[in-house]
């Protein structure tokens, strides 16, 4: 269980690194006229992602979840693949990547990297990590709860918000 705790702490450190990159990128975007959308859903997203990490630890430690190699090792591979996809997205978007929805007017959509194939590849990484990270150490309750709550946030709020933000920017550019 110690190594799993280290994995969760490392994931938490990675999230802090994301927030540092995001803050820097937000300053870049706002300096270029960036407009933020969907502020109301951001705090619940932060709470959900923080809760994921805490629930992983709580379920494994308090309910004495075992490490099952046949499940844990494949899930660890998925966790690492989701991190690779997430950082590919961050690298592809460069200063335009953010944990918030900030759109800089008059910039074209990015159509390289994973965006060649998917509209929202970062959310593929979030979904995969959300079920795989808990299942590395058999925390199935956390995996299920996060997956359901994340689906509500992503499908009900975040993705529609991003789509509207990008569409309004595209429409403004087209009419100019």
N, C-alpha and C positions, 0 to 999 in steps of 0.2 A: 504493500500500500504506500510505502514511502516514495517509491519511484513514480507512482501515479500522482501523488501530491506534488512532486517536483514538476511533472508534466503540466498539471493545472496551474501551478505558480508560473511556469514558463509561458503558458498561454496568457495568463494575466499580464506578464511583462510585455508580451507581444502586443496586447491590447493598448497598453500605455504607449508603446512606440507608435501605434496607429494614431492615437490621439495627438501625439506630438506632430506627426506628419500632417494630420488633418488640420490642426491649428495653424501651422505654417501655410498650408494650401488655402485655408480660408482667408488668411491675410492677403495672399496673392490674388485670389478671386475677387475679394471686395475692392482691392486697389484697382481692379480692371472693370468695375461696375457690376460685379456679381450680385445676384439677387437670391436671397434664401427663401425656400419654400418649406412648408410642413414642419414648422418648429414644434407644434403641439405633440407630434408623435415621437420626437426625439428622446425626451426623458423616459417614456416607457421602454423604448428600445435599449437605452443604456441600462435601465433596471433589469430588463430581461437578460441581457448578455452578462451582467454582473451576477445575476441570480443563477445563471447556468453554471458558472464556475463554482460558486458557493454550494449549489445543490449537488454538483458532482462530488465535491469533498464530503458533504454531509451524508449523502446516501451511501457512499462507499465506507466511510468510517463508522457511522451510526448503525447502519444495517448490515455491516460486516460483509459487504459484497465481495465475492471471490473474483480472482483473475482467471478467466477461462481462456487458455491459449487459442483455441479454435475460433473464438470470437474476438478476443482482445487484440491479437496481432493484425488481423485484417482491418479492424477498426482503427488501429494506430496508423496503418498505411493510409487509410482514408483521411485521417486527421492531418497527416503530413501533406497529402495531395491537396487538401483544401487550403492549407496554408500557402502552398506553392501557387495555387490558382489565385488566392487573394493578393499575394504580392506581385503576381503577373499583372493583375488588374491595376494595382497601385502604380506599378512601373509604366504600364501602357498609358494610363491617364495622366501621369506626371502630376503637375501642380493642380490639375483639374479634379483629382481624386479627393473625396472628402467623406467623412462619416455623416455629414449633414447634406442636405440637398441644396447646393449652391450652384447656380447656373450663370456663367458669364455670357452676356449677350454677344451675338455675332460670331461666336466660335462654332465651327462645324462639329457635328457629331464625330466621335472617334470611331473609326471602322477598321482598326488594326488590332493585333494581339487577339485576345479571346473575344473581343467585340466584333470580330469578323463573323463569328458563328452565333453569338448569343447577345441579346439586348442587355441583360443584367447578369453577367457571369459572376460578379462578386456575391450575389445572393445564392448562386449554386454552391459556392464555397461555404457560405453561412449555413445553409440547410444541411449540407453534408457534415460539417463540423458539429452542428447542433445535435445530430443523433449519434455520430461516431465517437465524439469525445467522451460522453458518459458511458457508452458501451465498451470502451477500452477496458473498463473495470466493472462491467455488468450493472451499471446504474441505469436500469431500464425505466424506472419511474421518471427520472430526470430527462432521459432521452425522449420519452413520450410527451411529458408536459411541455418541454421546450419546443418540440416539433409542432405541437398544436398551437401554442401561444405565438410562436414565431410565424406560423402560417397566417394567423389572424393579422398580425402586425404587417407582414410583408404584402400579403394579397389584399388586405382591407385598407391599408394606409400608405405604406412606404412606396411600393411599386406604382400604384396609381398616382401618387404625389409626384414621383420622378417623371412619369410619363406626361403628366399635365405640365410640369415645369419645362421639360424639353420641348413639348409641343408649342407652348406659348412663346418660347424663345424663337423656335423655328418660324412660327407664324409672324412674329414681330420682324424677324429678319427678312422674310419674304415680302412683307408689305412696305418695307423701307426703300 
